[in-house]
Amino acid sequence: MKKVIIYSTPTCTYCKAAKEYFKENGVAYEEFDVAADQAKRAEMVEKSGQLGVPVIDIDGQIVVGYDKETVAGLLA
């Protein structure tokens, strides 16, 4: 199984959609709330160059935003 990390915030609609997709498809993931965790926010920016969420890390492949097709392809 691939390692999946999602950097998100509690109010982000696209973050919620991505997490729902993971749950529906049985994808285990680790979540970090970058609104509350400055160290994880810095890690997210270092990985993606972005402050926007979600940032999804699938085995080192970075997806900025929630693009269902891209995420599904990386999980395949």
C-alpha positions in Angstrom: 0.0 0.0 0.0 1.2 3.5 -0.8 2.0 6.0 1.9 -0.5 8.9 1.7 -0.3 12.1 3.6 -2.8 15.0 3.3 -2.0 18.4 4.6 -5.3 20.2 5.2 -7.3 22.7 7.3 -10.6 22.0 9.0 -12.6 24.4 6.8 -11.2 23.3 3.4 -14.0 21.9 1.2 -11.5 20.2 -1.2 -9.7 18.6 1.7 -12.9 17.1 2.9 -13.6 15.8 -0.6 -10.2 14.2 -0.8 -10.5 12.5 2.6 -14.0 11.3 1.7 -12.5 9.8 -1.5 -9.8 8.0 0.5 -12.4 6.6 3.0 -14.7 5.4 0.2 -11.8 3.7 -1.5 -10.2 2.2 1.6 -7.0 4.3 1.3 -5.2 4.7 4.6 -3.8 8.2 5.1 -2.1 10.4 7.6 -3.6 13.9 8.0 -1.9 17.0 9.3 -3.9 20.2 10.1 -1.6 22.9 8.9 -3.8 25.6 10.5 -2.8 24.3 13.9 0.6 22.8 13.3 3.3 25.3 12.1 6.0 22.7 11.7 3.7 20.6 9.4 2.7 23.8 7.5 6.4 24.5 6.9 6.9 20.9 5.8 4.0 21.2 3.3 5.4 24.5 1.8 8.8 22.9 1.5 7.3 19.9 -0.4 4.9 21.8 -2.6 6.0 25.5 -2.7 2.4 26.3 -1.9 0.3 27.6 1.0 -2.9 26.4 -0.5 -4.5 23.2 0.7 -4.9 20.3 0.3 -1.5 19.2 -0.5 -1.5 15.4 -1.0 1.8 13.4 -0.8 1.4 9.9 -2.3 4.8 8.1 -2.0 6.6 11.3 -2.6 4.5 12.5 -5.5 2.9 15.8 -4.6 -0.5 16.9 -5.7 -1.6 20.4 -5.0 -5.3 20.7 -4.7 -7.7 17.8 -5.1 -7.6 16.4 -8.6 -9.5 13.1 -8.3 -8.1 11.7 -11.6 -4.5 12.5 -10.6 -4.9 11.1 -7.2 -6.6 7.9 -8.5 -3.7 7.5 -11.0 -1.1 7.8 -8.4 -2.9 5.3 -6.1 -3.2 2.7 -8.9 
